[in-house]
């Protein structure tokens, strides 16, 4: 399930007031989500959560649910290292 925080970050970067993001939602399904906005979204997510993505992690993402899972994994890793 997509968190309100992640959804808000994505929608803010796309200048959308509302859009139903599901786990299976892909970038082409979302208005304005192109290759340039994809980079902005990923940077905004990194900044929002205080995490960093590796290139290969990002290249493997296929939908918003996988992005949420990656964010969750990064947050768990950070918590274990603290």
C-alpha positions in Angstrom: 0.0 0.0 0.0 1.3 3.4 -0.9 1.8 5.7 2.1 0.2 9.1 2.2 3.7 10.6 2.5 5.1 9.0 -0.6 1.9 9.8 -2.6 2.1 13.4 -1.5 5.7 13.7 -2.5 5.0 12.2 -6.0 1.9 14.3 -6.6 3.7 17.5 -5.4 6.5 16.9 -7.9 3.9 16.4 -10.7 1.9 19.4 -9.7 -1.2 17.2 -9.3 -3.8 17.9 -6.6 -5.0 14.3 -6.6 -4.5 11.0 -8.5 -5.2 7.5 -7.4 -1.8 5.8 -6.9 -2.0 2.1 -6.4 0.8 -0.5 -6.0 0.5 -1.4 -9.6 0.5 2.1 -11.0 3.2 2.7 -13.6 4.7 6.1 -14.6 3.0 6.2 -18.0 -0.4 5.9 -16.3 0.2 9.2 -14.3 -0.3 12.5 -16.1 3.0 14.4 -16.4 5.2 11.5 -15.3 7.9 11.4 -18.0 11.6 10.7 -17.8 12.5 14.2 -16.6 9.9 14.2 -13.9 10.9 10.7 -12.9 14.4 12.0 -11.9 12.8 14.9 -10.0 10.4 12.5 -8.2 13.3 10.2 -7.2 15.3 13.1 -5.9 12.3 14.5 -4.0 11.7 11.1 -2.4 15.4 10.8 -1.4 15.2 14.3 0.2 11.8 13.7 1.9 13.0 10.5 3.5 16.7 11.2 4.0 17.7 8.2 2.0 19.8 7.5 -1.2 19.0 5.2 -4.0 21.6 3.3 -6.0 21.3 3.4 -9.8 20.6 -0.4 -10.1 17.8 -0.1 -7.5 16.1 2.6 -9.5 16.5 0.8 -12.8 14.7 -2.2 -11.4 11.6 -0.3 -10.4 8.5 -1.1 -12.4 5.7 0.5 -10.4 4.8 2.7 -7.5 4.5 -0.3 -5.2 8.1 -1.3 -5.8 9.2 2.3 -5.1 7.3 2.1 -1.8 9.0 -1.2 -1.0 12.4 0.3 -1.8 11.8 3.3 0.4 10.6 1.0 3.3 13.7 -1.2 2.8 16.0 1.9 2.9 14.4 3.2 6.1 14.8 -0.2 7.8 18.4 -0.3 6.8 19.0 3.2 8.2 17.2 2.3 11.5 19.4 -0.8 11.9 22.6 1.2 11.4 21.5 3.8 14.0 
